[in-house]
């Protein structure tokens, strides 16, 4: 099996596993909260992790039809997954700290250049993956 597809399936499983455990954390916070609500970043981390699990499956399927080299596929998928992981880790970090404020209320390296790198990395990496699929299936 192609290494990029293996990575995608592994990442999907890890995000699903993480999302399930974050769901336990979210539930425990809901049960202890007077308003029956979880903290903002616990909720965001839980949802993002579950969504990224399924996004990684879509990426794995698209990579099956890619005409690109295994190294390019691995680089593109790895870039996307790096930034997915960075995002979830950031949400967990804010959740552990008990932050309720939007992380973008303060301008710093992460909220400016970090976001620009995330945007370019996720969209750029996925564009390579999607274009590989399109060029192999349609063109």
ZAMIZA-79662 format. One record per residue: x, y, z of N, C-alpha, C, O in turn; residue number from 1; residue in three letters. Coordinates in nm, 2 decimals. Layout:
// residues N
[[X Y Z] [X Y Z] [X Y Z] [X Y Z] NUM ALA]
...
//
This chain:
// residues 139
[[0.08 -0.12 0.00] [0.00 0.00 0.00] [0.09 0.12 0.00] [0.19 0.13 0.06] 1 UNK]
[[0.04 0.22 -0.07] [0.11 0.35 -0.08] [0.13 0.41 0.06] [0.04 0.41 0.14] 2 UNK]
[[0.25 0.46 0.09] [0.28 0.52 0.22] [0.19 0.64 0.25] [0.15 0.66 0.37] 3 UNK]
[[0.15 0.72 0.16] [0.06 0.84 0.18] [-0.08 0.79 0.22] [-0.14 0.85 0.31] 4 UNK]
[[-0.12 0.68 0.16] [-0.25 0.62 0.20] [-0.24 0.56 0.34] [-0.34 0.58 0.42] 5 UNK]
[[-0.13 0.49 0.37] [-0.11 0.44 0.50] [-0.12 0.55 0.61] [-0.18 0.54 0.71] 6 UNK]
[[-0.04 0.66 0.58] [-0.04 0.77 0.67] [-0.18 0.83 0.69] [-0.22 0.85 0.80] 7 UNK]
[[-0.26 0.84 0.58] [-0.39 0.90 0.59] [-0.48 0.81 0.68] [-0.56 0.86 0.76] 8 UNK]
[[-0.47 0.68 0.66] [-0.56 0.59 0.74] [-0.51 0.59 0.88] [-0.60 0.59 0.97] 9 UNK]
[[-0.38 0.60 0.91] [-0.33 0.60 1.05] [-0.38 0.73 1.11] [-0.43 0.73 1.22] 10 UNK]
[[-0.37 0.85 1.04] [-0.41 0.98 1.09] [-0.56 0.98 1.12] [-0.60 1.03 1.22] 11 UNK]
[[-0.63 0.92 1.03] [-0.78 0.91 1.05] [-0.81 0.84 1.18] [-0.89 0.88 1.26] 12 UNK]
[[-0.75 0.72 1.20] [-0.77 0.65 1.32] [-0.73 0.72 1.44] [-0.80 0.72 1.54] 13 UNK]
[[-0.62 0.79 1.44] [-0.57 0.86 1.55] [-0.66 0.98 1.59] [-0.69 1.01 1.70] 14 UNK]
[[-0.71 1.05 1.48] [-0.80 1.16 1.51] [-0.93 1.11 1.56] [-0.99 1.17 1.65] 15 UNK]
[[-0.98 1.00 1.51] [-1.11 0.94 1.56] [-1.09 0.90 1.71] [-1.17 0.93 1.79] 16 UNK]
[[-0.98 0.84 1.74] [-0.95 0.79 1.88] [-0.94 0.92 1.97] [-1.00 0.92 2.08] 17 UNK]
[[-0.87 1.02 1.92] [-0.86 1.14 2.00] [-0.99 1.21 2.02] [-1.03 1.25 2.13] 18 UNK]
[[-1.07 1.21 1.91] [-1.20 1.27 1.92] [-1.29 1.20 2.02] [-1.37 1.26 2.09] 19 UNK]
[[-1.28 1.06 2.02] [-1.36 0.99 2.12] [-1.32 1.02 2.26] [-1.41 1.04 2.35] 20 UNK]
[[-1.19 1.03 2.29] [-1.15 1.06 2.43] [-1.18 1.21 2.46] [-1.21 1.24 2.58] 21 UNK]
[[-1.17 1.30 2.36] [-1.21 1.43 2.39] [-1.36 1.44 2.42] [-1.41 1.53 2.49] 22 UNK]
[[-1.44 1.35 2.36] [-1.58 1.34 2.39] [-1.61 1.30 2.53] [-1.70 1.35 2.59] 23 UNK]
[[-1.53 1.22 2.59] [-1.54 1.18 2.73] [-1.51 1.30 2.82] [-1.58 1.33 2.91] 24 UNK]
[[-1.40 1.38 2.78] [-1.37 1.50 2.85] [-1.48 1.60 2.84] [-1.52 1.66 2.94] 25 UNK]
[[-1.54 1.62 2.72] [-1.65 1.71 2.70] [-1.77 1.67 2.79] [-1.83 1.75 2.85] 26 UNK]
[[-1.80 1.54 2.79] [-1.92 1.49 2.86] [-1.90 1.52 3.01] [-1.99 1.56 3.08] 27 UNK]
[[-1.77 1.49 3.06] [-1.75 1.51 3.20] [-1.76 1.66 3.24] [-1.81 1.69 3.35] 28 UNK]
[[-1.72 1.75 3.15] [-1.74 1.89 3.18] [-1.88 1.93 3.17] [-1.93 2.01 3.25] 29 UNK]
[[-1.96 1.88 3.08] [-2.10 1.91 3.07] [-2.17 1.86 3.20] [-2.26 1.93 3.25] 30 UNK]
[[-2.14 1.74 3.25] [-2.20 1.69 3.37] [-2.17 1.77 3.49] [-2.25 1.77 3.59] 31 UNK]
[[-2.06 1.84 3.50] [-2.02 1.91 3.61] [-2.05 2.06 3.60] [-2.03 2.14 3.70] 32 UNK]
[[-2.10 2.10 3.49] [-2.13 2.24 3.46] [-2.27 2.28 3.51] [-2.36 2.21 3.48] 33 UNK]
[[-2.28 2.39 3.58] [-2.42 2.43 3.62] [-2.51 2.45 3.50] [-2.63 2.43 3.51] 34 UNK]
[[-2.46 2.50 3.39] [-2.54 2.52 3.27] [-2.54 2.41 3.17] [-2.59 2.42 3.06] 35 UNK]
[[-2.48 2.30 3.21] [-2.47 2.18 3.12] [-2.40 2.21 2.99] [-2.45 2.16 2.89] 36 UNK]
[[-2.29 2.28 3.00] [-2.22 2.32 2.88] [-2.07 2.28 2.90] [-2.02 2.29 3.01] 37 UNK]
[[-2.01 2.24 2.79] [-1.86 2.22 2.80] [-1.79 2.35 2.77] [-1.84 2.44 2.70] 38 UNK]
[[-1.66 2.36 2.81] [-1.59 2.48 2.78] [-1.57 2.49 2.63] [-1.56 2.39 2.56] 39 UNK]
[[-1.56 2.61 2.58] [-1.55 2.63 2.43] [-1.44 2.55 2.36] [-1.47 2.48 2.26] 40 UNK]
[[-1.32 2.56 2.41] [-1.21 2.49 2.34] [-1.22 2.34 2.36] [-1.16 2.27 2.27] 41 UNK]
[[-1.28 2.28 2.46] [-1.30 2.14 2.47] [-1.39 2.10 2.36] [-1.37 2.00 2.29] 42 UNK]
[[-1.50 2.17 2.34] [-1.60 2.14 2.24] [-1.54 2.15 2.10] [-1.56 2.07 2.01] 43 UNK]
[[-1.46 2.26 2.08] [-1.39 2.28 1.94] [-1.30 2.17 1.92] [-1.29 2.11 1.80] 44 UNK]
[[-1.21 2.13 2.01] [-1.12 2.02 1.99] [-1.19 1.89 1.96] [-1.14 1.82 1.87] 45 UNK]
[[-1.29 1.86 2.03] [-1.37 1.74 2.01] [-1.42 1.73 1.87] [-1.40 1.64 1.80] 46 UNK]
[[-1.49 1.84 1.83] [-1.55 1.84 1.69] [-1.45 1.84 1.58] [-1.46 1.77 1.48] 47 UNK]
[[-1.34 1.92 1.60] [-1.24 1.93 1.50] [-1.17 1.79 1.48] [-1.15 1.75 1.37] 48 UNK]
[[-1.14 1.72 1.59] [-1.08 1.59 1.58] [-1.16 1.49 1.50] [-1.11 1.42 1.42] 49 UNK]
[[-1.29 1.49 1.53] [-1.38 1.40 1.46] [-1.39 1.44 1.31] [-1.39 1.35 1.23] 50 UNK]
[[-1.40 1.56 1.28] [-1.41 1.61 1.14] [-1.28 1.57 1.07] [-1.29 1.53 0.95] 51 UNK]
[[-1.17 1.60 1.13] [-1.04 1.57 1.07] [-1.02 1.42 1.04] [-0.96 1.38 0.95] 52 UNK]
[[-1.08 1.34 1.13] [-1.08 1.19 1.11] [-1.14 1.15 0.97] [-1.08 1.07 0.90] 53 UNK]
[[-1.25 1.21 0.94] [-1.32 1.18 0.82] [-1.26 1.25 0.70] [-1.26 1.20 0.59] 54 UNK]
[[-1.20 1.37 0.72] [-1.13 1.44 0.62] [-1.01 1.35 0.57] [-0.97 1.35 0.45] 55 UNK]
[[-0.94 1.29 0.67] [-0.82 1.20 0.64] [-0.87 1.08 0.55] [-0.79 1.04 0.47] 56 UNK]
[[-0.99 1.03 0.58] [-1.04 0.92 0.49] [-1.06 0.97 0.35] [-1.04 0.89 0.26] 57 UNK]
[[-1.12 1.09 0.34] [-1.14 1.14 0.20] [-1.01 1.16 0.13] [-0.99 1.12 0.01] 58 UNK]
[[-0.91 1.21 0.20] [-0.77 1.22 0.14] [-0.72 1.09 0.10] [-0.66 1.07 0.00] 59 UNK]
[[-0.73 0.99 0.19] [-0.68 0.85 0.16] [-0.75 0.80 0.03] [-0.68 0.74 -0.06] 60 UNK]
[[-0.88 0.82 0.01] [-0.94 0.77 -0.11] [-0.90 0.85 -0.23] [-0.88 0.79 -0.34] 61 UNK]
[[-0.88 0.98 -0.22] [-0.84 1.06 -0.34] [-0.70 1.02 -0.38] [-0.66 1.02 -0.50] 62 UNK]
[[-0.61 0.99 -0.28] [-0.47 0.95 -0.31] [-0.47 0.82 -0.38] [-0.37 0.79 -0.46] 63 UNK]
[[-0.57 0.73 -0.37] [-0.57 0.61 -0.44] [-0.56 0.63 -0.60] [-0.52 0.54 -0.67] 64 UNK]
[[-0.61 0.74 -0.64] [-0.62 0.77 -0.78] [-0.51 0.87 -0.83] [-0.52 0.92 -0.94] 65 UNK]
[[-0.42 0.91 -0.74] [-0.32 1.01 -0.78] [-0.21 0.95 -0.87] [-0.16 0.85 -0.85] 66 UNK]
[[-0.18 1.03 -0.97] [-0.07 0.99 -1.07] [0.06 1.04 -1.02] [0.17 1.00 -1.08] 67 UNK]
[[0.07 1.11 -0.91] [0.19 1.17 -0.86] [0.28 1.07 -0.79] [0.23 0.96 -0.75] 68 UNK]
[[0.40 1.10 -0.77] [0.50 1.01 -0.71] [0.46 0.99 -0.56] [0.39 1.08 -0.50] 69 UNK]
[[0.50 0.88 -0.50] [0.47 0.85 -0.36] [0.52 0.96 -0.27] [0.46 1.00 -0.17] 70 UNK]
[[0.64 1.01 -0.31] [0.70 1.11 -0.22] [0.62 1.24 -0.23] [0.61 1.31 -0.12] 71 UNK]
[[0.57 1.28 -0.34] [0.49 1.40 -0.35] [0.36 1.39 -0.28] [0.31 1.48 -0.21] 72 UNK]
[[0.30 1.27 -0.29] [0.17 1.24 -0.22] [0.19 1.24 -0.07] [0.11 1.30 0.00] 73 UNK]
[[0.30 1.18 -0.03] [0.33 1.18 0.12] [0.36 1.32 0.17] [0.32 1.36 0.28] 74 UNK]
[[0.43 1.40 0.09] [0.46 1.54 0.13] [0.33 1.62 0.14] [0.31 1.69 0.24] 75 UNK]
[[0.24 1.61 0.04] [0.12 1.68 0.04] [0.03 1.64 0.15] [-0.03 1.73 0.23] 76 UNK]
[[0.01 1.51 0.17] [-0.08 1.46 0.28] [-0.02 1.50 0.42] [-0.09 1.54 0.51] 77 UNK]
[[0.11 1.48 0.43] [0.18 1.51 0.56] [0.17 1.66 0.59] [0.15 1.69 0.71] 78 UNK]
[[0.17 1.74 0.50] [0.16 1.89 0.52] [0.02 1.92 0.58] [0.00 1.99 0.68] 79 UNK]
[[-0.08 1.86 0.51] [-0.22 1.88 0.55] [-0.24 1.83 0.70] [-0.29 1.89 0.78] 80 UNK]
[[-0.19 1.71 0.72] [-0.20 1.64 0.85] [-0.13 1.71 0.96] [-0.17 1.72 1.08] 81 UNK]
[[-0.01 1.77 0.93] [0.07 1.85 1.02] [-0.02 1.96 1.08] [-0.03 1.99 1.20] 82 UNK]
[[-0.08 2.04 0.98] [-0.16 2.15 1.03] [-0.29 2.11 1.09] [-0.34 2.18 1.18] 83 UNK]
[[-0.35 2.00 1.05] [-0.47 1.95 1.12] [-0.43 1.92 1.27] [-0.50 1.96 1.36] 84 UNK]
[[-0.32 1.85 1.29] [-0.27 1.82 1.42] [-0.24 1.94 1.50] [-0.27 1.95 1.62] 85 UNK]
[[-0.17 2.04 1.44] [-0.14 2.16 1.51] [-0.27 2.23 1.55] [-0.27 2.28 1.67] 86 UNK]
[[-0.37 2.23 1.47] [-0.49 2.30 1.51] [-0.56 2.23 1.63] [-0.59 2.30 1.73] 87 UNK]
[[-0.57 2.10 1.63] [-0.63 2.03 1.74] [-0.55 2.04 1.87] [-0.60 2.06 1.98] 88 UNK]
[[-0.42 2.03 1.85] [-0.33 2.05 1.97] [-0.34 2.19 2.03] [-0.34 2.21 2.15] 89 UNK]
[[-0.36 2.29 1.94] [-0.38 2.43 1.99] [-0.51 2.44 2.07] [-0.52 2.50 2.18] 90 UNK]
[[-0.62 2.38 2.02] [-0.75 2.38 2.09] [-0.73 2.31 2.22] [-0.79 2.36 2.32] 91 UNK]
[[-0.67 2.20 2.23] [-0.65 2.12 2.35] [-0.57 2.21 2.45] [-0.60 2.21 2.57] 92 UNK]
[[-0.46 2.27 2.40] [-0.38 2.36 2.49] [-0.47 2.47 2.55] [-0.46 2.49 2.67] 93 UNK]
[[-0.55 2.53 2.47] [-0.64 2.64 2.52] [-0.74 2.58 2.62] [-0.78 2.64 2.72] 94 UNK]
[[-0.79 2.46 2.59] [-0.89 2.40 2.68] [-0.83 2.36 2.81] [-0.89 2.39 2.92] 95 UNK]
[[-0.70 2.31 2.81] [-0.64 2.27 2.94] [-0.61 2.40 3.02] [-0.62 2.39 3.15] 96 UNK]
[[-0.58 2.51 2.96] [-0.56 2.63 3.03] [-0.69 2.70 3.07] [-0.69 2.80 3.15] 97 UNK]
[[-0.80 2.64 3.03] [-0.93 2.70 3.07] [-0.97 2.83 3.00] [-1.05 2.90 3.05] 98 UNK]
[[-0.91 2.85 2.89] [-0.94 2.97 2.81] [-1.08 2.97 2.76] [-1.13 2.87 2.70] 99 UNK]
[[-1.15 3.08 2.77] [-1.28 3.10 2.71] [-1.28 3.20 2.60] [-1.38 3.22 2.52] 100 UNK]
[[-1.18 3.28 2.60] [-1.17 3.39 2.50] [-1.12 3.33 2.36] [-1.05 3.24 2.36] 101 UNK]
[[-1.16 3.39 2.26] [-1.12 3.36 2.12] [-0.97 3.38 2.12] [-0.92 3.49 2.15] 102 UNK]
[[-0.89 3.28 2.07] [-0.75 3.29 2.06] [-0.70 3.41 1.97] [-0.58 3.45 1.98] 103 UNK]
[[-0.79 3.46 1.89] [-0.75 3.57 1.80] [-0.77 3.71 1.85] [-0.75 3.80 1.78] 104 UNK]
[[-0.81 3.72 1.98] [-0.82 3.85 2.04] [-0.69 3.91 2.06] [-0.68 4.04 2.07] 105 UNK]
[[-0.58 3.83 2.06] [-0.45 3.89 2.07] [-0.37 3.85 1.95] [-0.37 3.74 1.90] 106 UNK]
[[-0.30 3.96 1.89] [-0.22 3.94 1.78] [-0.08 3.89 1.82] [-0.02 3.95 1.91] 107 UNK]
[[-0.04 3.78 1.76] [0.09 3.72 1.79] [0.14 3.64 1.67] [0.07 3.64 1.57] 108 UNK]
[[0.25 3.58 1.68] [0.30 3.50 1.57] [0.20 3.39 1.53] [0.18 3.37 1.41] 109 UNK]
[[0.15 3.32 1.62] [0.05 3.21 1.59] [-0.07 3.26 1.52] [-0.12 3.21 1.42] 110 UNK]
[[-0.13 3.37 1.57] [-0.25 3.42 1.51] [-0.23 3.50 1.38] [-0.33 3.54 1.31] 111 UNK]
[[-0.11 3.53 1.34] [-0.08 3.60 1.22] [-0.01 3.50 1.12] [-0.07 3.44 1.03] 112 UNK]
[[0.12 3.49 1.14] [0.20 3.40 1.05] [0.16 3.26 1.06] [0.16 3.18 0.96] 113 UNK]
[[0.13 3.21 1.18] [0.09 3.07 1.20] [-0.03 3.04 1.12] [-0.04 2.93 1.06] 114 UNK]
[[-0.13 3.13 1.12] [-0.25 3.11 1.04] [-0.23 3.12 0.89] [-0.29 3.04 0.82] 115 UNK]
[[-0.14 3.20 0.85] [-0.11 3.21 0.71] [-0.04 3.08 0.66] [-0.07 3.03 0.56] 116 UNK]
[[0.05 3.03 0.74] [0.11 2.90 0.71] [0.01 2.79 0.71] [0.02 2.70 0.62] 117 UNK]
[[-0.08 2.79 0.81] [-0.18 2.69 0.81] [-0.27 2.69 0.69] [-0.30 2.59 0.63] 118 UNK]
[[-0.31 2.81 0.65] [-0.40 2.82 0.53] [-0.32 2.77 0.41] [-0.38 2.70 0.33] 119 UNK]
[[-0.20 2.82 0.39] [-0.12 2.78 0.27] [-0.09 2.63 0.27] [-0.11 2.56 0.17] 120 UNK]
[[-0.06 2.58 0.39] [-0.03 2.43 0.40] [-0.15 2.34 0.38] [-0.14 2.25 0.31] 121 UNK]
[[-0.26 2.37 0.45] [-0.38 2.29 0.43] [-0.43 2.30 0.29] [-0.46 2.20 0.22] 122 UNK]
[[-0.45 2.42 0.24] [-0.52 2.43 0.11] [-0.42 2.39 0.00] [-0.46 2.33 -0.10] 123 UNK]
[[-0.29 2.43 0.01] [-0.19 2.39 -0.09] [-0.17 2.24 -0.09] [-0.18 2.18 -0.20] 124 UNK]
[[-0.16 2.17 0.02] [-0.14 2.03 0.02] [-0.27 1.96 -0.03] [-0.25 1.86 -0.11] 125 UNK]
[[-0.38 2.00 0.01] [-0.51 1.94 -0.04] [-0.53 1.97 -0.19] [-0.58 1.88 -0.26] 126 UNK]
[[-0.49 2.08 -0.24] [-0.50 2.11 -0.38] [-0.42 2.02 -0.46] [-0.46 1.97 -0.57] 127 UNK]
[[-0.30 1.98 -0.42] [-0.21 1.88 -0.49] [-0.29 1.75 -0.49] [-0.29 1.68 -0.59] 128 UNK]
[[-0.34 1.71 -0.38] [-0.41 1.58 -0.37] [-0.53 1.58 -0.46] [-0.56 1.48 -0.54] 129 UNK]
[[-0.61 1.68 -0.45] [-0.74 1.69 -0.53] [-0.70 1.70 -0.68] [-0.77 1.64 -0.76] 130 UNK]
[[-0.60 1.78 -0.72] [-0.57 1.79 -0.86] [-0.51 1.66 -0.91] [-0.54 1.63 -1.03] 131 UNK]
[[-0.44 1.59 -0.83] [-0.40 1.46 -0.88] [-0.51 1.37 -0.91] [-0.51 1.29 -1.01] 132 UNK]
[[-0.62 1.37 -0.82] [-0.74 1.29 -0.85] [-0.81 1.33 -0.98] [-0.84 1.25 -1.06] 133 UNK]
[[-0.83 1.47 -0.99] [-0.90 1.52 -1.11] [-0.82 1.49 -1.23] [-0.88 1.45 -1.33] 134 UNK]
[[-0.69 1.51 -1.23] [-0.61 1.49 -1.35] [-0.61 1.34 -1.39] [-0.60 1.31 -1.51] 135 UNK]
[[-0.62 1.25 -1.30] [-0.61 1.11 -1.33] [-0.75 1.06 -1.37] [-0.76 0.97 -1.46] 136 UNK]
[[-0.86 1.11 -1.32] [-0.99 1.06 -1.34] [-1.06 1.13 -1.46] [-1.12 1.06 -1.55] 137 UNK]
[[-1.04 1.26 -1.47] [-1.12 1.34 -1.57] [-1.04 1.37 -1.69] [-1.09 1.37 -1.80] 138 UNK]
[[-0.91 1.41 -1.67] [-0.83 1.45 -1.78] [-0.77 1.34 -1.86] [-0.70 1.37 -1.96] 139 UNK]
//
